[in-house]
Amino acid sequence: MAPLPWAVVALLHAILAELDDLLEPGAYPDHCPNGLQVEGRAEVTRIVTGVSASVELFERAIEAGADLVLTHHGLFWDGDDPRVVGPLRERLKPLIAADVSLAAYHLPLDGHPEVGNNALIVTGIGAHSTAPLAPAGARNIGWVAEFEGDGIPVAALAERLGALTGRDVLCFSGGPERVRTVGVLSGRGGRAVHDAIAAGVDAFITGEAEEWSRALALESRIHFLAGGHHATETFGVRALGEHLAEHFGIEHRYVEIENPV
């Protein structure tokens, strides 16, 4: 899809500068490079966002006329084979052939207080953030949140989380009858249940459950809810794309790639 002749154009380096100013990636110790991962053309009229880098996302983004693909999970992770061979080579081919850029922001997009995955989950379940959870460097990546009044039943919390994520929620119910406080850490944040227990919350929300989560929830008298790694991390990157579209006057489209994990 070719850009419209009257489309607004932004420079790639200006977009990256805005992302760095907003998300402050240098404040987070991470397992991957945050920011530009594949450099394409200098001018951007359309951004496509998605949760995770994949050939399917890239092909759909290119079909939609993207100049920049923005994800939460990028291509490069600590401990991976650094050579451009096999699946990595195949993933890079469509981007390079189409001269399309890829940028990714991981922990900075989990922890941001406005466009972060966890802040948006807190808002989406009808609570409000009160304190940080799960410190990472100079920042935190999760939040402790409260419900108004005397809280809500855990069944209602699971229903709200399921409606927000569009997924069936795995719930280990070991906490009090009504949930007044909740810890939130999206994605593979199950181990932060220890932080949530230390914070004294009634419930903990994450994406993936560890095998031992059920026993710990029951023994610690806390509710444990897992809404899916992918499903709990669609919010931040979509909000980030909308922010850039508004800030620069360019086009944004979110592409959902089905992932049951």
Backbone hydrogen bonds, N-H to C=O, Kabsch-Sander energy under -0.5 kcal/mol:
donor,donor_aa,acceptor,acceptor_aa,energy
7,A,4,L,-2.0
10,A,44,V,-2.9
12,L,42,A,-3.3
14,A,11,L,-0.6
15,I,11,L,-1.9
16,L,12,L,-2.5
17,A,13,H,-1.8
18,E,14,A,-2.0
19,L,15,I,-2.3
20,D,16,L,-2.4
21,D,17,A,-2.3
22,L,18,E,-2.4
23,L,19,L,-2.8
24,E,20,D,-2.0
27,A,24,E,-1.9
28,Y,25,P,-1.8
30,D,28,Y,-0.6
35,G,104,A,-3.2
37,Q,102,L,-3.2
38,V,102,L,-2.0
41,R,99,D,-2.3
44,V,10,A,-3.4
47,I,251,E,-2.5
48,V,68,L,-2.4
49,T,253,R,-2.2
50,G,70,L,-1.8
53,A,73,H,-2.5
58,F,54,S,-2.5
59,E,55,V,-2.9
60,R,56,E,-2.2
61,A,57,L,-2.5
62,I,58,F,-2.7
63,E,59,E,-2.1
64,A,60,R,-1.4
65,G,62,I,-1.5
66,A,61,A,-2.4
67,D,46,R,-2.6
68,L,46,R,-1.4
69,V,101,S,-2.8
70,L,48,V,-2.5
71,T,103,A,-2.4
72,H,50,G,-0.7
72,H,51,V,-1.4
73,H,51,V,-2.9
74,G,72,H,-0.6
78,D,31,H,-2.8
80,D,77,W,-2.1
85,V,83,R,-1.6
88,L,85,V,-1.2
89,R,85,V,-0.6
90,E,86,G,-1.9
91,R,87,P,-2.2
92,L,88,L,-2.0
93,K,89,R,-1.6
95,L,91,R,-0.6
96,I,92,L,-2.5
97,A,93,K,-2.5
98,A,94,P,-1.7
99,D,95,L,-0.7
99,D,96,I,-0.6
100,V,95,L,-2.4
101,S,67,D,-2.2
102,L,38,V,-2.4
103,A,69,V,-2.5
104,A,35,G,-2.2
105,Y,71,T,-1.9
109,L,106,H,-1.3
110,D,106,H,-1.0
110,D,107,L,-0.6
111,G,107,L,-2.3
112,H,108,P,-0.9
116,G,112,H,-1.0
117,N,109,L,-2.1
118,N,110,D,-1.3
120,L,116,G,-2.1
121,I,117,N,-1.8
122,V,118,N,-2.4
123,T,119,A,-2.1
124,G,120,L,-2.4
125,I,121,I,-1.9
126,G,123,T,-1.5
127,A,122,V,-2.3
128,H,146,E,-1.9
130,T,144,V,-3.3
131,A,144,V,-1.5
133,L,142,G,-2.0
136,A,139,R,-4.0
138,A,27,A,-1.8
139,R,27,A,-0.5
139,R,136,A,-2.0
141,I,133,L,-0.8
141,I,134,A,-2.0
142,G,133,L,-2.5
143,W,184,V,-1.8
144,V,131,A,-3.2
145,A,182,V,-3.0
146,E,128,H,-2.3
147,F,180,R,-2.3
151,G,148,E,-1.6
152,I,179,V,-1.9
154,V,177,E,-0.7
157,L,153,P,-1.9
158,A,154,V,-2.6
159,E,155,A,-2.0
160,R,156,A,-2.5
161,L,157,L,-2.6
162,G,158,A,-2.5
163,A,159,E,-2.3
164,L,160,R,-2.1
165,T,161,L,-2.4
166,G,162,G,-2.1
167,R,162,G,-0.8
170,L,226,A,-2.5
171,C,169,V,-0.6
172,F,224,F,-3.2
173,S,171,C,-0.7
174,G,172,F,-1.0
179,V,152,I,-3.9
180,R,178,R,-0.7
182,V,145,A,-2.4
183,G,203,A,-2.6
184,V,143,W,-2.5
185,L,205,I,-2.6
189,G,187,G,-1.6
192,A,189,G,-1.8
193,V,190,G,-1.7
194,H,191,R,-1.6
196,A,192,A,-2.1
197,I,193,V,-2.6
198,A,194,H,-2.2
199,A,195,D,-1.7
200,G,196,A,-0.6
200,G,197,I,-1.2
201,V,196,A,-1.7
202,D,181,T,-1.3
203,A,181,T,-1.1
204,F,223,H,-2.3
205,I,183,G,-3.2
206,T,225,L,-2.4
207,G,187,G,-1.3
208,E,187,G,-2.0
213,S,210,E,-1.8
216,L,212,W,-2.0
217,A,213,S,-2.6
218,L,214,R,-2.3
219,E,215,A,-2.6
220,S,216,L,-2.2
221,R,217,A,-0.7
221,R,218,L,-0.6
222,I,217,A,-2.3
223,H,202,D,-2.5
224,F,172,F,-2.6
225,L,204,F,-2.9
226,A,170,L,-2.8
227,G,206,T,-2.5
227,G,225,L,-0.5
228,G,207,G,-2.3
229,H,261,V,-2.0
232,T,228,G,-2.0
233,E,230,H,-1.8
234,T,231,A,-0.7
238,R,234,T,-1.1
239,A,235,F,-2.3
240,L,236,G,-2.5
241,G,237,V,-2.1
242,E,238,R,-2.0
243,H,239,A,-2.3
244,L,240,L,-2.2
245,A,241,G,-2.3
246,E,242,E,-2.3
247,H,243,H,-2.7
248,F,244,L,-2.7
249,G,245,A,-1.5
251,E,45,T,-2.4
253,R,47,I,-2.1
255,V,49,T,-3.0
256,E,254,Y,-0.5
257,I,255,V,-0.6
258,E,256,E,-0.6
